[in-house]
């Protein structure tokens, strides 16, 4: 068994050609490019029991060599993945189920009849790969860069496969993101938390692709720094999966969900006070603000305008042809991996970062709740929209971490505040103003709100 650490980046055909000649890769290329035609058949049961167990079983032909591979899902978030992998070299193109012993086979599949494993989809592509030397101080880092171009085929369904895969051969995982950031500054590369196997399963079953990562489970005793890391990874990873799926099928709701992840990530960055000095997150905040500023008006306009919804997929494709989405995703991944918010903070910031979440969060929410001045907006509902950023900071924590709060009816507080936030986004009218007054009064009288602001 070996551990596979890699990052996949969606690219266009033009980008793949440009990558081969990119000055950085040419300078660091220590092996030259080699070309391989890879034919891959994936196996599962008719009920896709391997997929449910989060493993992928593949038989590959590389020239005259046959390789059977079993991969676990492992950890995969924001495009950076770590998986366990078992390889067996075979004499012929036939699955050898005797190799699938308890040493590698998931315990959850112990009762599976391996005779029911059948070909389910294929991923055939040409791979050009090279060994890239990437120095990090005195540490030696070796990265395999692979340019993959081909097709994923499941029955009558097919999708083009066009991506850059960076796999760590020696060194620290940060090096993968550092190299990817350098390349993404020049070329449109989209971090893609979806494996080739997942692409096949998605073609086989369009609804089989999971759009969100497992929700983190914050603990009241966990340090704030650990909570920021867990919540940040989830928001970023979800945004990437939603972007990939909207690119794939153009379903309108996915675009709104994608934007919401960016809004919440921006709110998270803005809520940390001295635990995250502004200089440490300035670049990410500026990148997020630019994306939100461009896409929020489109999403809001599209709620009532079919023409806007119809035009959005082409506009999103144009967005992916630029560098900013990929660059934001990769820089945010590196920032999280390196705990970038801790850079340059003072002693008070260190204390806040180390504070237990269950003690820090009530104080933080109380400060935001008092500053929201709901009583004022019961008299001046026309100005409520100016408080959207503050409500976003309240909502991101209430959505993802309210279980650590000792508040009465915390779920109701979240739900009613969501309604108020929605009203703050609606165009002004007598009906909207009346609804804002009533909803602000509802939130203001909640037991949980009174407990926060006492």
Buried (B, 14 or more C-beta within 10 A) or exposed (E): EEEBBBBBBBBBEEBBEBBBEBEBBEEBBEEEBEEEEBBBBBBBBEEBBBBBBBBBBBBBBEEEEBBBBBBBBBEBBBBBBBBBBBBBEBEEEEBEBEBBEEEBBBEEBEEBEBEEBEEBBBBBBEBBBBBBBBEEEEEEBBBBBBBBBBBBBBEEBEBEBBBBBBBBEEBBBBBBBBBBBBBBBBBBBBBBBBBBBBBBBBBBEEEBBEBEBEEBEBBBEBBBBBBBBBBBBBBBBBBBBBBBBBBBEBEBEBBBBBBBBBBBBBBBBBBBBBBBBEEBBEBBBEBBEEBBEEBBEBBBEBEEEEEBBEEBBEEBEEBBEEBBBBBBBBBBBBBBBEBBBBEEBEEEBBBBBEBBBBEBBBEBBBBBBEEBBBEEBBEEBEEBBEBBEBBBBBBBBBBBBBEBBEBEBBEBBBEBBBBBBEBBBBEEEEEBBEBBBBBBEBBBEBEBBEBBBE
